[in-house]
Amino acid sequence: MTFFHAFDVNIEGIIVSVGLLHPDKPTNKLELSTCFNCRSIQWAGNQVPISKREFRINLIRVDNSPYIIIACAAVLGILMAAFFLAFNLYYRKLK
C-alpha cells in the first residue's frame, strides 16, 4: 500500500500544492514542484530561509523566604556532618 503526503501552502489567499512526499521510496525525500499541478515556492529574497534557534534568558528573582530556608538546611547539614565526623574520630577505637 502506498501513501503520499501532499504539502499545501496558502499563497495570496489560495491553497496551492507545492510538493509530495513518497515514504515508500528508498530516498524518502520531499519532492518539491515535481508533482502534477504543483507550484514552485517563492522564498523571500529568492533564498531558502535558514532555520535558527532563539535563546531568551529570563532572570527570575527568588523570594527571600525559600532562599533562607534552604540556606539554613544546608548549614544544618554541614554542622551535623562535622559533628558526626568528630564523634567517629573520638570513639573510633571503642568497638
Residue frames as a rotation matrix with the C-alpha (Angstrom) as fourth column:
MET 1
0.586 0.810 0.000 0.00
0.810 -0.586 0.000 0.00
0.000 0.000 -1.000 0.00
THR 2
-0.531 -0.780 0.331 1.41
0.797 -0.593 -0.118 3.37
0.288 0.201 0.936 -0.98
PHE 3
0.571 0.636 -0.518 0.62
0.760 -0.649 0.040 6.66
-0.311 -0.417 -0.854 0.71
PHE 4
-0.258 -0.598 0.758 1.55
0.715 -0.647 -0.267 10.11
0.650 0.473 0.595 -0.46
HIS 5
0.100 0.234 -0.967 1.81
0.825 -0.563 -0.051 13.14
-0.556 -0.793 -0.249 1.75
ALA 6
0.142 0.019 0.990 0.91
0.785 -0.611 -0.100 16.33
0.603 0.791 -0.102 -0.07
PHE 7
-0.408 -0.334 -0.850 2.19
0.774 -0.620 -0.128 19.68
-0.484 -0.710 0.512 1.15
ASP 8
0.231 0.590 0.774 -0.03
0.820 -0.546 0.172 22.69
0.524 0.595 -0.610 0.54
VAL 9
-0.689 -0.417 -0.593 0.58
0.660 -0.699 -0.276 26.34
-0.299 -0.581 0.757 1.31
ASN 10
0.525 0.833 -0.175 -1.52
0.727 -0.546 -0.416 29.47
-0.442 0.091 -0.892 1.31
ILE 11
-0.684 -0.718 0.130 -0.25
0.662 -0.537 0.523 31.78
-0.305 0.444 0.843 -1.42
GLU 12
-0.956 0.292 -0.006 -2.15
-0.281 -0.913 0.294 35.07
0.080 0.283 0.956 -1.66
GLY 13
-0.306 0.900 0.311 -5.29
-0.817 -0.081 -0.571 33.51
-0.489 -0.429 0.760 -0.21
ILE 14
0.559 0.448 -0.698 -5.26
-0.761 0.611 -0.219 30.44
0.328 0.653 0.682 -2.47
ILE 15
0.383 -0.399 0.833 -4.32
-0.442 0.713 0.545 26.95
-0.811 -0.577 0.097 -1.24
VAL 16
0.587 -0.313 -0.747 -1.70
-0.752 0.132 -0.646 25.59
0.301 0.941 -0.157 -3.64
SER 17
0.929 -0.332 0.162 0.14
0.254 0.892 0.373 22.24
-0.268 -0.306 0.913 -3.68
VAL 18
0.595 -0.782 -0.189 3.91
-0.804 -0.583 -0.117 22.63
-0.019 0.222 -0.975 -3.53
GLY 19
-0.442 -0.837 -0.322 5.23
-0.828 0.519 -0.213 19.09
0.346 0.172 -0.922 -3.12
LEU 20
0.746 0.599 -0.291 4.77
-0.470 0.783 0.409 15.40
0.473 -0.168 0.865 -2.39
LEU 21
-0.271 -0.776 0.569 6.49
-0.947 0.319 -0.016 13.03
-0.169 -0.544 -0.822 -0.01
HIS 22
0.489 0.323 -0.810 6.79
-0.533 0.846 0.016 9.39
0.690 0.424 0.586 -1.09
PRO 23
0.342 -0.381 0.859 7.58
-0.896 0.142 0.420 7.39
-0.282 -0.914 -0.293 2.10
ASP 24
0.828 0.033 0.560 7.95
0.018 0.996 -0.085 4.11
-0.561 0.080 0.824 0.18
LYS 25
0.804 -0.594 -0.023 10.81
-0.094 -0.088 -0.992 5.36
0.587 0.799 -0.127 -2.00
PRO 26
0.423 -0.705 -0.570 14.30
0.863 0.504 0.017 4.46
0.275 -0.499 0.822 -0.79
THR 27
-0.505 -0.658 0.559 15.43
0.461 -0.753 -0.470 8.10
0.730 0.020 0.683 -0.80
ASN 28
0.143 0.689 -0.711 12.46
0.987 -0.047 0.153 9.20
0.072 -0.724 -0.686 1.37
LYS 29
-0.826 -0.463 -0.320 12.92
0.468 -0.881 0.065 12.82
-0.312 -0.096 0.945 0.31
LEU 30
0.189 0.871 -0.454 10.42
0.337 -0.492 -0.803 15.60
-0.922 -0.002 -0.386 -0.17
GLU 31
-0.545 -0.304 0.781 9.95
0.829 -0.052 0.558 16.34
-0.129 0.951 0.280 -3.86
LEU 32
-0.099 0.468 -0.878 9.10
0.182 -0.859 -0.479 19.98
-0.978 -0.207 0.000 -4.37
SER 33
0.116 0.274 -0.955 7.49
-0.722 -0.637 -0.270 21.13
-0.682 0.721 0.124 -7.62
THR 34
-0.878 -0.426 -0.218 7.65
-0.457 0.609 0.649 17.70
-0.144 0.669 -0.729 -9.26
CYS 35
-0.553 0.747 0.368 4.04
0.497 0.651 -0.574 16.69
-0.669 -0.135 -0.731 -8.83
PHE 36
-0.498 0.498 0.710 1.21
0.728 -0.204 0.654 17.40
0.471 0.843 -0.261 -11.24
ASN 37
0.473 0.702 0.533 -0.35
0.388 -0.709 0.589 20.86
0.791 -0.071 -0.607 -10.56
CYS 38
0.409 -0.403 -0.819 2.41
0.859 -0.133 0.494 21.81
-0.307 -0.906 0.292 -8.10
ARG 39
0.874 -0.149 0.463 3.69
0.057 -0.914 -0.401 25.37
0.483 0.376 -0.791 -7.95
SER 40
-0.115 -0.968 -0.223 7.21
0.651 0.096 -0.753 26.38
0.750 -0.232 0.620 -7.09
ILE 41
0.549 0.244 -0.799 7.79
0.818 -0.354 0.454 28.09
-0.173 -0.903 -0.394 -3.77
GLN 42
0.299 -0.421 0.856 8.75
0.289 -0.815 -0.502 31.76
0.910 0.397 -0.122 -3.92
TRP 43
0.201 -0.320 -0.926 11.03
0.980 0.071 0.188 32.40
0.006 -0.945 0.328 -0.94
ALA 44
0.972 0.084 -0.218 11.61
0.118 -0.982 0.147 35.90
-0.202 -0.169 -0.965 0.37
GLY 45
0.361 -0.880 -0.309 14.79
-0.702 -0.475 0.531 37.24
-0.614 0.025 -0.789 -1.20
ASN 46
0.681 -0.011 -0.733 14.85
-0.606 0.553 -0.571 34.24
0.411 0.833 0.370 -3.61
GLN 47
-0.496 -0.852 -0.165 16.72
-0.512 0.441 -0.737 32.25
0.701 -0.282 -0.655 -0.97
VAL 48
0.272 0.561 -0.782 15.64
0.330 0.709 0.623 29.34
0.904 -0.428 0.008 1.24
PRO 49
0.495 -0.066 0.866 15.45
-0.680 -0.650 0.339 30.61
0.541 -0.757 -0.366 4.83
ILE 50
-0.480 -0.726 -0.492 17.89
-0.075 0.592 -0.802 29.19
0.874 -0.349 -0.339 7.36
SER 51
0.647 0.691 -0.321 16.34
0.252 0.203 0.946 27.69
0.719 -0.693 -0.042 10.44
LYS 52
-0.503 -0.794 0.342 17.67
-0.093 -0.344 -0.934 29.12
0.859 -0.502 0.100 13.66
ARG 53
0.165 0.488 -0.857 17.07
0.868 0.342 0.361 28.83
0.469 -0.803 -0.368 17.36
GLU 54
0.012 -0.085 0.996 16.44
-0.244 -0.967 -0.080 31.79
0.970 -0.242 -0.032 19.55
PHE 55
-0.221 -0.146 -0.964 17.58
0.856 0.445 -0.263 31.66
0.468 -0.884 0.027 23.15
ARG 56
0.164 0.324 0.932 15.93
-0.213 -0.910 0.354 34.02
0.963 -0.257 -0.080 25.55
ILE 57
-0.570 -0.414 -0.710 17.23
0.618 0.353 -0.702 34.35
0.542 -0.839 0.055 29.08
ASN 58
0.328 0.718 0.614 14.72
-0.141 -0.605 0.783 35.47
0.934 -0.344 -0.097 31.68
LEU 59
-0.787 -0.593 -0.169 16.06
0.127 0.113 -0.986 36.21
0.604 -0.797 -0.014 35.12
ILE 60
0.375 0.927 -0.004 13.56
0.054 -0.018 0.998 35.48
0.925 -0.375 -0.057 37.86
ARG 61
-0.505 -0.537 0.676 14.20
-0.604 -0.340 -0.721 36.71
0.617 -0.772 -0.152 41.38
VAL 62
-0.204 0.358 -0.911 13.60
0.522 0.827 0.208 34.16
0.828 -0.433 -0.356 44.13
ASP 63
0.670 0.502 0.547 11.80
-0.232 -0.559 0.796 35.30
0.705 -0.661 -0.258 47.25
ASN 64
-0.223 -0.813 0.538 13.88
-0.788 -0.174 -0.591 35.56
0.574 -0.556 -0.602 50.42
SER 65
0.298 0.394 0.869 11.90
-0.904 0.410 0.123 33.03
-0.308 -0.822 0.478 52.49
PRO 66
1.000 0.020 0.004 12.65
-0.018 0.959 -0.283 29.87
-0.009 0.283 0.959 50.38
TYR 67
0.371 -0.928 0.043 16.25
-0.112 -0.091 -0.990 31.01
0.922 0.362 -0.137 49.97
ILE 68
-0.149 -0.400 0.904 16.71
-0.921 -0.278 -0.274 31.40
0.361 -0.873 -0.327 53.74
ILE 69
0.663 0.462 0.589 15.05
-0.653 0.741 0.155 28.04
-0.366 -0.487 0.793 54.47
ILE 70
0.925 -0.346 -0.156 17.30
0.167 0.740 -0.652 26.19
0.341 0.577 0.742 52.01
ALA 71
0.098 -0.931 0.350 20.41
-0.346 -0.362 -0.866 28.02
0.933 -0.037 -0.358 53.25
CYS 72
0.063 -0.013 0.998 19.58
-0.998 -0.004 0.063 27.11
0.003 -1.000 -0.013 56.88
ALA 73
0.915 0.291 0.280 19.01
-0.292 0.956 -0.037 23.47
-0.279 -0.048 0.959 55.93
ALA 74
0.655 -0.741 -0.146 22.39
0.126 0.297 -0.947 23.42
0.745 0.602 0.288 54.15
VAL 75
-0.134 -0.705 0.697 24.18
-0.694 -0.435 -0.573 24.95
0.707 -0.560 -0.431 57.15
LEU 76
0.398 0.362 0.843 22.44
-0.873 0.433 0.226 22.48
-0.284 -0.825 0.488 59.48
GLY 77
0.996 -0.039 -0.083 23.56
0.001 0.909 -0.416 19.58
0.092 0.414 0.906 57.26
ILE 78
0.255 -0.964 0.081 27.17
-0.104 -0.111 -0.988 20.81
0.961 0.244 -0.128 57.29
LEU 79
-0.123 -0.258 0.958 27.10
-0.940 -0.280 -0.196 21.16
0.319 -0.925 -0.208 61.10
MET 80
0.731 0.441 0.520 25.64
-0.588 0.794 0.153 17.66
-0.345 -0.418 0.840 61.51
ALA 81
0.838 -0.484 -0.253 28.30
0.134 0.630 -0.765 16.21
0.529 0.607 0.593 59.21
ALA 82
-0.084 -0.897 0.434 31.07
-0.437 -0.358 -0.825 17.91
0.895 -0.259 -0.362 61.23
PHE 83
0.147 0.211 0.966 29.54
-0.987 0.093 0.130 16.61
-0.062 -0.973 0.222 64.49
PHE 84
0.946 0.261 0.191 29.34
-0.250 0.965 -0.081 13.02
-0.206 0.029 0.978 63.23
LEU 85
0.526 -0.836 -0.155 32.90
0.037 0.204 -0.978 13.20
0.850 0.509 0.138 61.90
ALA 86
-0.233 -0.605 0.762 34.18
-0.760 -0.375 -0.531 14.42
0.606 -0.703 -0.372 65.28
PHE 87
0.454 0.497 0.740 32.11
-0.850 0.491 0.191 11.75
-0.269 -0.715 0.645 67.08
ASN 88
0.987 -0.080 -0.140 33.50
0.011 0.903 -0.430 8.98
0.161 0.423 0.892 64.87
LEU 89
0.203 -0.976 0.076 37.08
-0.130 -0.103 -0.986 10.21
0.970 0.191 -0.147 65.25
TYR 90
-0.148 -0.227 0.963 36.76
-0.937 -0.280 -0.210 10.39
0.318 -0.933 -0.172 69.04
TYR 91
0.248 0.369 0.896 35.10
-0.719 0.690 -0.085 6.96
-0.650 -0.623 0.436 69.51
ARG 92
0.434 -0.052 -0.899 36.76
-0.815 0.403 -0.416 5.04
0.384 0.914 0.133 66.65
LYS 93
-0.577 -0.762 -0.295 38.77
-0.535 0.625 -0.569 2.77
0.617 -0.170 -0.768 68.95
LEU 94
-0.614 0.444 0.653 35.76
-0.570 0.323 -0.755 1.70
-0.546 -0.836 0.055 71.02
LYS 95
-0.263 0.534 -0.803 34.26
-0.796 0.351 0.494 -1.36
0.546 0.769 0.333 69.38
